[in-house]
Amino acid sequence: MADRVIRGHVGIGTKVEGEALVANDNFSARYDLDRVKGVFSRPTHKLVGQNYVGKVLVLNVAKGGVATAWMLREMAARGMCPLALLLNFANPIMAQGAAFGDVALIDRFEVDITSAIQTGERVTVDPETGTVTVRGGGPR
């Protein structure tokens, strides 16, 4: 199968490649994660119990406040951070947190990103061009 490219807004961070972890759910670094164990911990989150460390998180909308910035930075310093964030919409706080924590981030895609990628697919995230390449992904 051929690679497919999904376009979003120019993002933050460096180009990375990794495995996608996807849910049509919103995202808060403060309220959704156990930042010590590296898993989603909010009982009502669609990814509860799933490990997020080193994964490309593909979620709907950023939520939460200023704590996100320092939490992403602290998680990155301990090696307990997602590799990248792909969101349908990221607020300024999430963008600040991604920049501070050196986490790649792209949002505002041409399609619903949570429907365009499946958990387990290999993706290359290129914030400089605002693109995500799904490796070997066929048409959807």
C-alpha positions in Angstrom: 0.0 0.0 0.0 1.1 3.5 -0.7 1.8 6.1 2.0 -0.8 8.8 2.5 -0.4 12.3 3.6 -2.7 14.3 5.8 -2.4 18.1 5.9 -2.8 20.3 8.9 -1.7 23.7 10.1 2.1 24.3 10.4 3.0 23.0 13.9 5.6 23.0 16.7 8.6 20.8 17.2 10.8 18.5 15.2 10.0 15.7 12.7 9.3 12.4 14.5 8.1 9.0 13.6 6.2 6.6 15.8 3.1 4.5 16.5 -0.3 6.2 16.7 -2.6 5.9 19.7 -6.0 7.2 18.6 -9.3 8.1 20.2 -12.2 10.4 19.4 -11.8 12.0 22.9 -10.4 15.3 24.2 -7.1 15.7 25.9 -5.7 17.2 29.1 -2.2 16.5 30.3 -3.3 17.3 33.8 -6.6 15.4 34.2 -6.3 12.5 31.7 -2.9 11.0 32.5 -1.1 9.2 35.3 2.2 11.0 34.6 4.2 8.6 36.8 2.9 5.3 35.3 2.6 6.6 31.8 -1.0 5.6 31.2 -4.3 7.3 30.6 -6.0 7.3 34.0 -9.3 9.2 33.8 -11.9 6.5 34.1 -14.1 8.0 31.5 -11.4 8.6 28.9 -11.6 6.3 25.8 -7.9 5.4 26.3 -8.0 4.6 30.0 -5.3 2.1 30.9 -3.4 2.6 27.6 0.3 3.5 27.7 1.0 6.9 26.0 4.8 7.1 26.5 6.6 7.4 23.1 3.4 7.3 21.2 1.9 9.7 18.7 -1.3 10.7 20.5 -4.2 11.4 18.0 -7.1 13.1 19.8 -9.9 15.6 19.3 -9.6 18.8 21.2 -7.1 20.2 23.8 -8.6 21.0 27.2 -7.2 22.3 30.4 -5.3 25.3 31.6 -1.9 26.6 32.3 -0.7 23.5 34.2 -0.4 21.7 30.8 2.8 23.6 29.9 4.8 22.6 32.9 3.4 19.1 33.0 4.5 18.3 29.5 7.9 19.8 30.3 8.2 17.7 33.5 7.1 14.5 31.7 9.6 15.1 28.9 12.4 15.6 31.5 11.6 12.2 33.0 11.2 10.4 29.6 7.5 9.8 30.3 6.0 12.0 27.5 4.1 11.3 24.3 6.3 11.5 21.1 3.8 13.9 19.4 0.3 15.3 19.7 -2.1 15.4 16.7 -5.3 17.2 17.6 -8.2 18.5 15.6 -7.8 21.7 17.6 -5.1 22.7 20.1 -5.6 25.8 22.3 -2.8 28.3 23.0 -2.0 26.6 26.3 -1.4 23.2 24.6 0.8 24.9 22.0 2.8 26.5 24.7 3.1 23.2 26.6 4.2 21.4 23.5 6.9 24.0 22.8 8.1 24.1 26.4 8.1 20.2 26.6 9.7 19.8 23.1 6.7 17.7 22.0 5.8 17.8 18.3 2.3 19.2 17.7 0.1 19.7 14.7 -3.6 20.6 14.7 -6.4 21.9 12.4 -6.3 19.1 9.8 -8.1 19.0 6.5 -10.1 16.0 7.9 -11.1 14.7 11.4 -7.7 13.4 12.4 -9.2 10.9 14.8 -11.0 9.2 11.9 -8.1 9.4 9.5 -5.6 7.4 11.5 -6.0 4.1 13.4 -4.2 3.0 16.6 -1.1 1.0 15.7 -0.4 2.7 12.4 3.1 4.1 11.9 3.1 7.8 11.2 5.7 10.5 10.5 4.8 13.9 12.0 6.4 16.9 10.3 5.4 20.1 12.1 7.4 22.3 9.8 5.2 21.4 6.8 2.1 20.6 8.9 1.9 17.1 7.5 1.4 13.6 8.8 2.4 10.7 6.6 0.7 7.4 7.4 3.1 4.6 6.4 1.6 2.1 4.0 -1.9 3.4 4.7 -4.4 2.8 1.9 -7.2 5.2 1.0 -9.9 5.7 3.6 
